[in-house]
Amino acid sequence: MSEGLNRRQFFAATAAFGTLGSFQSNSQQQGQPAGSFMPALCKFTAGIRYDTIPPKALETAKTAILDCLGVAVAGSREESAQITGKMVREEAAREEASVYGMRFKSSVVQAAFVNGTSAHADDFDHSFVVGGQPSASIIPAVFTLGESLGAGGKQLIEAYIAGFEVMAALMFAVQSAGGGGWHANGTIGTFGASAACAKLLGLSEPQIEMALAIAASMASGVTSNFGTMTKPLHVGQAARNGVLSARLAKAGFTANAQTLEARSGFFDCYYPGGKLDHTPVEDLGKMYSLEKNGIRIKPYPCGGLTHSAIYATIRLRDEQHITASQIEHVDVFVPADTAAPLVYRVPKTGLEGKFSMPYLIARALTDGNVTLDTFTDEAVRNKEVLQLLDRVEMKVDPKLQFTPDGNRPAIVTVKLNNGQTQTLDQKFAKGSVQLPMTRDELASKFRLCTRGNLSAAAAERALAYIGKLETMSNVRPLTRLLAGS
C-alpha cells in the first residue's frame, strides 16, 4: 500500500480506477451515472424503520415468514439438507443458533447455511414476479442471526423487508440485462440476505456499502445444476454469505465500494453488455414490492414456472371427471422461459421430477395433486405414471409470454379416447396474488411441512408465535420450536 494512503483512501482510489471499465461505458451510453446503485441501496437499508413500512407490506412479510419457516422445516428431511446438516454437526461449532428440524445448534454462519439449504430443498418456497424465490436466503439468514442476538419480532420483520426490497430492486434492475445461466436465488439473493443481516446488526451506511460489496464476490449459482442437490445449495450459500458479509463489514473488512458497476465487477461479469434499469433502485422506499407485487405462495413443491400447467391440469381432471384410462394424449403449451429449465422428459430421480413437465402433468392427472411425496426416487418409477407420461408432451408456444403482473400462462389440452378434447387456458397459478391461498390454506401448509419434525402442539405454538411475531421481544422461543422435538 502506498505511503501516505490509509486503508479507506486506498480502496477509494482503486474503486475509482475500477469504474473506468466496460460497464461504465454501458451506463454512460444509457445516460446513467456509473456507481449509482450502491448509495441508494445503502441509504434505504440504513433508513428503513418498522413504523414507516406500509401495513400491507408488513402483512405480506409475516405471510412470507410463515411460509418460509415451515418449508425450511420440511426441507430439513431432504438428503441435501441432511448431508449439509451432518457435516455441520460434526464440526461441533459454537452453539449460537438452531438448525431447523435437526435438533441441534451450530454457529450462526453454519446454521444459516443448513437452514437456507433446507428452505429450498423441496422447491416449496414462495416465489416473486421475477427472479425465482427471494425469501429462501433472506429469512433463514435473518432468523438465524436474530436468534443469536436475541432480536425481537419487529427487528426481524424490519430486517427481512429491507433485504427483500433490496433484492427486488436488483431483480427488476437486471430483468432485461440477460444473465442467462445464473440462478438468481444464489446471486441476487446473496445481496438480499446481506442487506437484511446488515440491517439487523445496525450497520451504518458505509458499513452496509462494504457488506454489499463483499457479497458481490460471494454471489454464485448456475442453473445447469437444477434437478440436483446443488440447486438448494445455492440458497444455503446465499444465506450463509449474507450473515458472513455483514459480520465482516461490521468488523472493518473492506471491499471495492464501486464493485457493482466497476470494470470486472458484478454487473460487468454476470450481465456483460446488459442494459440496467436504475429506476427500481432509485425508487426504494417510495414504494414497496411486498405491497405492490406481493409474493406467490406455492401449493406444489416444485418450480413455480410449472404451477399454472399443474393447476390447469388438476382443474380439468376434477371439473371434467377425467381419469388416466380415458386419456389418449395431453399437450401442454408454455412460454419458452417456462420450458427452458424443464430439461427432463423421463426423470430418474425425485429431484429430476421437479423439472419434468410430462411427469408433473402425469402425476396431477393420476393423483389430483402434486405433493412432497410426488418427488421421491420411488415415486418417479411408478409404472402407471410412466405409462401416462409417455402420452404427455410439452410444447413452446411463442404467443405465450410472461407479463409484469406475474402472468405465467399455460394451455393444457387433453384429448380423450372417445375423440373429445378438453382445453384450459390458465394465466395465473394458485397461490399468486390473483388466486391467493387463504389463511386456512397457509396454516394447513405449515402444519403439513412441520409434521414429523414438530409435534402437533409445537406446530400450533409456532403458528401462534408467528401470528404475533411483531409482539415478541425475543425470537428464541420460536426458533427453539423450529429446531424440532
N, C-alpha and C positions, 0 to 999 in steps of 0.2 A: 504494500500500500504506500502511496506517495507520501513523503514527509510533509506535514502541514495540513493534510486532509484527515479529518476524523472519519469514523466509520460511516455515519449517515451522509456526510458530504460525498464520500467516495461512491456510495451506492446511488446517490442522486446524480452524480456525474455519469456513471455507467448507464443509469436508466435513460438519461437524455441521449446518450450515444445510441442506445438500443432502439429508440424510436425512429431512427433515420432509415430504417429498412423498408421492406416491401409493403408491410401493412399500412404504414403511414402514407405511402403513395396511394393505396387504395382509398384510405379515408379522405385524403386531400382531393382525389378525383371526385368524391361524392360531396365535397364541400363541408366535410366534418372534421373537427379538430382531432388530432391524434391524442390518445391518452385521456379521453373524456369520460370513459366508463367508470374508472376507479373512484374518483371523488364523489360521484353521485351514489355509488353503491355504499361507500363508507359513511357518507353523511346520513343516508337513510337508515342504515343499520344502527349507527350510534344514537340516532334521534328518535327511533320508534318507541312509543310508550303505550302500554296496555290500555290506559284510559282514553286514548285518542283513536283507537282502532274501531272501525265500524262494527256494530253489533252482528251484522250478517257474517262478516269475516271471522269474528270470534266464534260464532256458532259453527261455521264450516270447519274451523280449526279443531274444535272439540270432536266433530264427527270424524275428521281425518285421524286424530289421535286414537279414538276408539277403534277405528278400523285397522290402523297400522299395528297397534299393540296386540290386538287379537291375532292378526295374521302372523306376527312375529312369533307368538307362542306356538301357533300351528306349524310354522316353518321349522321350528326347533327340532321337530321329529324327522325332518328330511335328512338324507345322507350327507348332503353338502354341509348342513349346519352341524350335524353330529361329528363329522370329521374335523371341522374347524374348532368345535367345542372341545373335543378330546385333546387336540393339540394345545389349546389354551389352558385347559385344566392341568395338563401335565407340566406346564411351565410354572405353575404354582406362584403366580404373581401376587402382589399385594392385593388384598381383598377390598376393593373400593366400590364395586358396582355389581348388580345382579346380572347373571346370564339367563335370559328368559327360557323357561321350560326345562332347564337343565340342573336346577337345584344347587348351584354353586356361584361364587363370586370370583371376580378377577380384577385386574387393573382397569381403569376407565378405558384406556385405548383398546385393550384386548376384548373387553366386554362389548364395546361398541362394534368392534369387528364382527364378533359372532352374532350379536343381535341384529346388525344390519344384514348379514348374510341370511339369517333366519327370516327377516322381514320380506325378502324377495325370493326365498327358496321355493315357494309354491306358486309364484307369479299370481298371487291372490291380492296383492297390494293395489290400492286405488291409483288411477291414472289422472292425467291432465289433458287439456285440449291439444297440447303439443308436447313432444319430448318425453313420452313414457311416464314412469311412476316417480313423481318428485319427492314424496314423503318418506320413502323407504330408507333413504340415507339420513334424512334430517331428524326424524323422530327418534330412532334408536340412539343417534349421537346426542341429542338434547336430553333425553330421559336418562341415559347412562351417565352423562356428565352431571346432570341435575341431581341424581341420586347421591353422587359422591360429594356434592356441595351442600346437600340438604336444602335444595331450592324449593320454593313454593310453586303452586299451580299457576299463578298469574305470570311468574317469571318464565315458566316453561312454555306457556301459550305464546307469550310475547316473543320469546326467542325462536320458537317454531315459525311464527308468522314472519319474522324478519328473514329467516332463512328461506322460507317458501317464496316470499315476494322477490328476493334477490334471484333465486333460481328461476322463477317465472319470467322475470325481466330479461335474463340472459337467454332463456329458451326462445322467447319472442324475438330477441335481437338477432339470433343466428338462424332463425327459422328458414330464411331464404338464402342462406350462405353456403349451403351444401353440407359438408361434414358427413357424407355417407360412410358408414362403416364404424363410426364411433357410437358407443352406447351412451346416450345422454344421461341415464341414471348414474353412470360411473364418472362421466366427465363433468357436465354442468351440475350434477348432483353433489359433487365434491364442494363446489362453491357455496351451494345452499347450506350444506352441513357446516362448513367453515364459518359462514356468516352467523348462523344460528348459535354456534358454540362461542363465537367471539362476543355476541350479544349477552349470552348467559354469563360469561366471565367478566362482563362490564368493561371491555376494552375501549380505548379511545379511538378516534378516527385514524390517527397514524398507525396504531397497533392493528386495527381492522384491515388497513391497507396492506400491512405486512402479512397478516393471516391469509388474505385472499391471494396475494402474490405467491406465498409459499404453496398454497393449494393448487395454483396453476401448474406446478411441477409434479403434483401428485395425481391429477386427473387422468383416468385411464379406463379402458374397457372397449373391446372390439366386438362387433355383432357377429363375427364368424364363430364365436363361442356360444351363441344361442343354442338351446337344446342340450346344454351340458351344465355341470355344476359350476362352471366358471361364470355363467351369467349372474347368479346371485352373489358370487364373489365380488363382482364389480361394485355392488351396493355395499357389501361389507367393508371393502376398501374405502369407499367414499365416506362412510360413517366414521371409520377409524381415523381417516385423514382429516376429516372435519375437526375432530377433537384434537388431533395432534398439531395441526397447523395453528389453531387458536392458542393452544398451550405454548407452542414455540414462540409465537408472536408476543405473548404476554411476558415470556422470559427474555425478550430482546433479540430474538433471532431475526435475521434480515433477509430480504429478497428484493428484486427489482420492482419498484412501485409501478413501473410502466409496463409490466410484463404481459398484461392482457393484449395490448396493441403494439408492443415492441417488435422490432425485427426478430424473427425466430421466436416470437412469443406465442402465447396460447392461440389467439385467433389466426395468426400467420401460419402456424403449424397444423392446427386442427381444421381450419376453414380457409385454405390457401386461395387467394383471389376472390373470396366471397364478399358479398355486399352486406354489411351490417345495418340494422335499423337501430339507431340511437334512441328513438322516441320512447320505447318501453322503459329504458333505464332512466332517462330524464324525467319520466312521469312517476317514478317511485314515490309513494306517499300521497300522490294526488288521487290515485285510485288503487284499489287492492284487487289483485287477481283472484284471491279467495272469495271476494264479494262478486266481482264481475263474471268470472269464468267458472268458479266452483271447482269441484273435483268429481271424478267418475268412479263410483264405488263398483267393485267387481262382484257380481253374483257367481262367476265361474272362475276357478283358479288356473287361468291361462292368459296368454297375451290379449290385451284389450282390443286389438285390431280384429280379433275373431268374434267378438261378442255380438255384434249386430247379426252376423250369419247364424250363430248359435241360437240367439233369441228368436230369430225368424223361423228357424227350423223347429224349435220347440212349439212355437205358436201354431205352425202348420200341422204338426203332429197332433196336438191336443184339440185344436179347433176343427180339423177335418177328420179326426179319428183315424189317422194313418198308422198302419203297422208295417214293420220291416218286410214282411212277406208280400205286401201289396206293391212294393216299390220296384220299378224297372230301372230307373236312372234318376240321379239328382245332379243338377248343375248349380254351382254356387258362383255368382258373378260378383267380383270385388274390384276395387281400385288397385292400381299397380303397387301403391305403397302398402296396401294390406297384404298382397301376395308375396312381396319381396322376402320377408323373414320366414315365411311358411315353407320351408325347404324340404320337409319330409313327406313323401307320399305315403309310405307304409312305415310307421315308426317301429323301432326295435326296442326302445326303452320308454319308460313313462315320461321322462323329460322330453324326448323327441315327440311324444304325443301332443305336447302343448304347442308344437309348431308343425302340426299336420292337419290341414283343413279337412281332408277326407275322414280322418279318424274322429275329429271333433264332431263332424256332422253325423257320422255313423253312430257315435255314442249318444248324441242328442236325440236321434230317431229311435234308438234302441231303448234308452233309459228314461227319456223325457227330462233329462237334466245332465249337467256336467259338474262333477264334484271332486273333492280331494281323492276319492277312491278311483276316479277315472284314470289317474296318472301313475299307477303302479306298473312295474315291469310285467307283472302277471296280467293286468287288465288289458294291455295293448296286444296280448297274444290271444285274446278271446276269439274263437273261431267264428262265432256268429257275427261279431262286429267286423272282423276282417272280410267276411263274405259280403257284407253290406258296403264296406269301404271301397271295394272294387267297383261299385256302381256309383260312386261319388266323384265328381270332377270339379276342380276349381278353375275358373276362367277369369282372365283380366278383361274388364270392360272399360275402355278409355273414356267413356262418357261418365263413368262414376268417379267422383272427385271428393276429396276431403274439403270441408269448409271450416272457417274460423270458429263457428259456433259448436264445433265438436261433432259434426255430422261424419260418421264413418259408415257409408252406405254398403249394403249387401242385398243382392237379389237372389232368393233361393227358389228354384223351380224343381218340383217333384213330379216326375212322370210315372204314372201308375200302370200296372199290368193291364188294366181294362181300357187303356188309351187316354184316360183323363189326365189333365195336367193341373197342378195347383202351384200358384206362384205368390210370393210375398216379397214386397219391396220394403226393406227395413232401413230407415235412415239413422235411427239412434238406438243404442243398446239400453237394456235395463240397467239402472244404476247411474245413467247420465243425468245431467241437470234437467233434461227434457222428460226423462222417465225415472225419477228418483226412487230409491228404496225408502220404505217407510221406517220410522223409528223402531217398530217391532221387528222388521226385517234386519235392520242393522244389529239390534241386540241378539237376534237369533244367530246371525253370522258370528258374532263374538263368542257366543256360547258354543257353537259348533267348533270354532277354531281352538278354543281352550280346553275342550273335552279331552280327557286323557292325561292332561298335564295339571289342570286345576280341578279341584272338586267342584261340584255344583254350587256349594255355598261360597267357595272362594271366588268363583266366576261372578256370582251376584254381588259380592262385596267389591270386586274390581269394577264392575259396571257402575255401582253406586259412587265409587271414588271418582271415576272419570266423569260421571254426570255432574259432579260438583267440584271439578278439578280446580276451578278458579278460587275456591274457598279453602283449599288445602294449604297449610303453612309449610308443609314438608311432604315431598312426594314419596318418601321411603315406605310408608305403609302399602302404597300401591305397587311399587317395584318389587317389594318382598313377595307379594302375592304372585306377580308375573313370573317369578323365578320357579314356581311350581311347588306342589305339595306332595 
